[in-house]
Amino acid sequence: MLDRILLTDFRNHRQTAIENTARFNLLVGENGAGKTNVLEAISLFAPGRGLRRAALADMAAQAGPGGFAVSADLVTPDGNVRLGTGTSPERPGRRVVHVNQAEAPAVRLAEWLSIGWLTPAMDRLFAEGAGARRRFLDRLVLALEPGHAKNATRLENAIRERNRMLAEPRDPDPQWLDAIEAQIAEAGALVASARSAMTERLDSALAALPEAPFARPSLAYQPGGPVEQAELASALAQGRSRDRSAQRTLAGPHRDELAVTMAGKGQPAADCSTGEQKAMLIAITLAHAGLLGTSRPRLLLLDEVAAHLDPVRREALFDRLRSGRAQVWLTGTELAPFDAIEGEAAVWRVREGAAERIG
């Protein structure tokens, strides 16, 4: 688990220290106090842009020097590992990661820690475009397979380069296109395979759950093109003329979709009620946490999740969290919804970018 977390010039936190953490950790305070900022800082110990997907420059304190720093001790049976990340005032757009004070690429963070989260902004997941669900699925894969980050980045960069070439006034060099498409096919096949396997495993785990008190979703992976490397390479080569007219790549894993329906009703998640969608998101998050092994510590960041649940569903949520192995971080505006875990949780009152231990 994480302990001795320090936020320096991160959003509205000038210098906030959180120590002596527990299995359940609760941050309470008024809206705008800085609770979610703490969760966002913790989420930066995973590869990627954090739970808000914000630009690095936006994370630095507005009246600060221009950079920020977040550090924490990862407590393991073999000893503590010091993790750190942040930016400098000189290069506010470049993220730096340290593991035991040695600089490391951000993708290496996934080798140390698995982090999942659920935020109010994700309530729109089923109504947004397919890109949001692809990012969601990739994050679920990454928690189990750290190497997925490298494959997804290679795919994204190669697609971007191919699109740039397709949009040029002159015809692209066929040999250069061959090389780029080979990269897309190789990385794309790996990404598609990982996404498909994760969807299948997660759907099986969800199928074993009861339909109450959380609405149970059914998941299906819908590929955006061929998933085998040779077939994808062939499709890209054959589609050059069409893609050049569109000035973008029209088939491939960058167009994958995660289809979600409500089991029992057979209704697409986008057509379900807001409460049903929220319940399905919680079910997916908890089922995914159950898939994680014991090779790496696990964290679950749950922002304002209890406030939107009735007492029966809150109790069911806490019971499932207890049965898992993840360290859990929760936020709320008041303590009452968390009465069931009062004796188990470490509690901080957050006010104006400062955290005070109260329990």
N, C-alpha and C positions, 0 to 999 in steps of 0.2 A: 504494500500500500504506500501512498504518498504521505510524507510528514515534513514538517519544517518548511512550509511553502512561503516564499517571499516574493511579493510584487513590488517593483520599484518603478515609479513613473508610468504605471500601466493604467490607462484611461483615468478614472478619478481616484485611483489608489496611489498616493505618493510613496508610502512605505508601509505596507501591510504584511504582517507576519501571522501565519496560522500554524500553530504547533500542537502537539499531543492529540493528533487526530485519532479517529476510531473507525469501526466498520461502517457505521452510519454517521454522516456529518451533515449538520443542518445549518444553513445560513438564513437568518430571518431579518427582516427590515422592510421599510417602506419602499414603494416603487421608486426607482432611480437612485437608491442608496449605494448600489455597487455590487449587489449579490451576483447577478449574472456575469459581471466583469470578472469575478473570481473564477467562476466556472469556465469562462472563455480563456482565462490565463492558463488554467489546468489543461484545457483542451489543446493547447499549443505543445503539449508533450506528446502529441501524435503528429505524424506527417500531415501536411496540408495547411489550410488557412484557418483552422479553428472552427468553433461551432457557429460563429456569425459569418464566416467567409469574408471577413473584413480585410481591407488593405492594411498592410503593416503600419503605414504612416498614421492611420486612424486610431491605432491602439496606443500610441504614445500620448502621455498627458498633454493637454492643450497648452498649459503654461509651463511645461517642463523643458528640459534641454533639447528634446527632439528625438530621443531614443527611449527604450524601455528595457527592463530585464525581469525575467521570471525564473525562479530556481526552486528546486525541491529535492528532498531526499527520497529515493525509492528504497523502501525497506524490504529486504529479501532475506531468506534464511542464510545466505552466504555473505551477508553484510550489506551496508548501505551503498547505493550508487547515486552520485550527485548529478542531477540533470539541470541544464540551464538553457535558456533561449532568450533572444531579444534582438534589438537593433541598436545601432550607434547613431548619434546625431549627424555624423559625417555621411552615413549611408543609411538613411531611414527606410529605404525600400529593400534592403538586403537583410534577410534573417540569418542569424548565427546560432548554431546549436553546439552545446558542449556536453560531453559525457565524462564525468570525473575530471573536469577542467581541460580536457583535450577536445579540440574542435572536431566535429563530425557532421556528415550530411544529415539533413532532416529525416530522410527515409530510414536512417538507422534507429530512430526513436521507436519504430514499430517492433524492433527486435527486443526491446526492453519492457514494453508496456502495451496493453490493449485498452483502448478507451472508446466507449460508446456514449452517446448523449441523446437526449430528447428535450426539445425546446418548444415554446409556443409557436415560433415561426414555422416549425415543421408541421403544424396542423394543416398547412396549405399544400402539403406534399402531394396529395392525390389530385389536387385541382391544378397544380402547376404543370409545366411541360415535362417531357420525358427526361430532359437533362437533369432535373432535380432528383428524379428517381434513380438515374444512373449513378449520380454522385453518392446517393444514399446507399445503393447496393455496393459500390466500390468501397465505401467506408466499412461496411459489414465484412466484405472479403478481407480487407486490410487487417482487421482485428485478428483474423486467423492466419493470414498468409502475408507476412511482411514484404515479401518479394513482389507482391501485386503492385505496390506503389511505383516501382521501377518500370514494370511493364506498361502500366497505365500512362506514365509520363512519356515513355518512348512512343507509345501510340499517339498520344495527343500532339507531341512535337512533330511526328512524321506526317500526320494528317494536316497540321497547320502548314508545313512546308509544301506538301502537294497542292493544297488549296492556293497557296501563294503562286506557285508555278502555273496553275491552271488559269489564274486571273491575269497573267502577264499578256501584253499585246502580241508578243511573238510566240510561235509554237514552242512548247517546252522541248528540251533535249530528250529524246526517247530513252537514251541510256541512263540519264539522270532520273527520269521517271521510273524506269525499271528498278533502280537502286532504292528509291523512296518507297515504292510499292512493295518491295521485298521486306523493308522494315515494317511497314504497316501490316503486312500479312503475318510476319513472325510474331510481332508484339500483339496484334489483334487476336490471333488464334489463342494465345495464352490468356489474354484478358477475357475473351468470350468463354473459354473453358472454365475459368475461375468463377465468373459470374453465374454460369449455368449450374455449376456444382454447388455453389452457395445457395442459390434459389431452391434447388432440389432438397438439400439438407434442411434448410429452414422451413420449407413447406412440410416436410415430413415431421419435423418437431412441432409445428403448429397443429398438424392433423391429430396429434396425440393429446392435445389440450382440450378441456371441456369448452363448450360454447358459451359458458357464463362463468364469472360475471363480466369478462371482457369479450367483446365481439371477436370471433375467431376469423382471421383472414386466410385466404388461399392465394398462393403465389405462383406465378408462371413467368419464365424467362422467354422473351420474344426477341430473337436476334434481328439486328438491322441489316444483315447480309450473310454471306457464307461464313461459317465458323471454322472450317478447316483451312489450314494455312495455304495449301495449293489452290483450293477453290477460291479463296479470297483474293489471292494474287491474280488469278485468271480473271475474276470478275472486275477487278480494278483496271486491268489492262484493256479488257473489252469495253469498259465503260468510259474510256478517256474522252471520246468525242462528246458524249452526253454530259459528262461532268464538266468539260471545258465550256460548254454552252451555259451550264448553270453556274460556272465558276466556283464550284465546290464539290466535294466528294459526297456522292448520294447514297452510297451503300458501304456498310462496315459496322464495327462494334460501337462507333461513336453515335450510331442511331439505334442502339439497343433500347428495349423497353422492359421495365418491370411491371407486369400486369398484376393488379391486386383486386380480388373480389371478396365479398363477405360470404363466408361459408354458410351453407344453410339457405340463404336467400339467393345465391348466385348473382348478386348485384354488384356491378363495378363500384369500387371504393369511392370514386368521384361522385357517384350518385347517392351515396349513403349520407345520413345525417352527420352533423358536426360531431355529436357525441359518439356515434359509431366509428367515425374515422379516428377520433382520438383513442378510443378503446383498441382499435386494430393496431395503431402505432405502438401503443404500450405492449400489446401482445407480441408484436414482432421484436421489439427491443428486448423484452424479457426472454423470449425464445432464443434469440441470438446469444444473449449472455449465457444461456445454458449450454450452448455449443462450444464455448471457449474452454480450452484445456487448462492444465495447471502449469504449463511451461513458462508463462509470463504472468505477472500481476495484472489484475483487471480493475478498471474503474468504470462506474456508471455515473454520468452527470445528468440529473433530472431537474430541469428548471420549471418551477411552478406547476409541477405535475399533480400534486395532491389537491390543489385548490379546485380543480375541475372534476373531481371524483366524489361520488356520494360515499357515505361511511362504509358501505359494504365493499365497494370497489377499492377504497383506500386500504382497508384491512387485507383484502386479497393481494393488493400490490405489495404491502409490507411483508406478508407471508412469503411471497415469491422471492422477494429480495433477500429475506433471511435464508431461504433454501439455496441460494446461489453463493458464489465465492467472491463476488466483486466488492470492492470498497465503493460505497455509495455516497454521492454528494447531492443534497437536495436544497432547494430554496423555497421560501414562502414569506408571505407578509406577516404571518402570525403563527404562534406555536400550536394553536388548538388542533389543526388538522393532523398534527404529528404526535398526538397524545399516546398513540399505540407504541411508539418507539422512544418515548421520552427517556426511559431509563437506559436505553442502549446507545443513544446518540450523543456525540460531542456537538455543542451548540454555540454559535457565534451570533452576536447582534451586530449587524452591519449598518453603519451610519456615515453618510457623507464620505465614502471612500476609506473607512476605517473599520476594522473588525475587532470586537471585544468578546472574549470567551465568557459565556454566561451559564454554561452547563456542560 
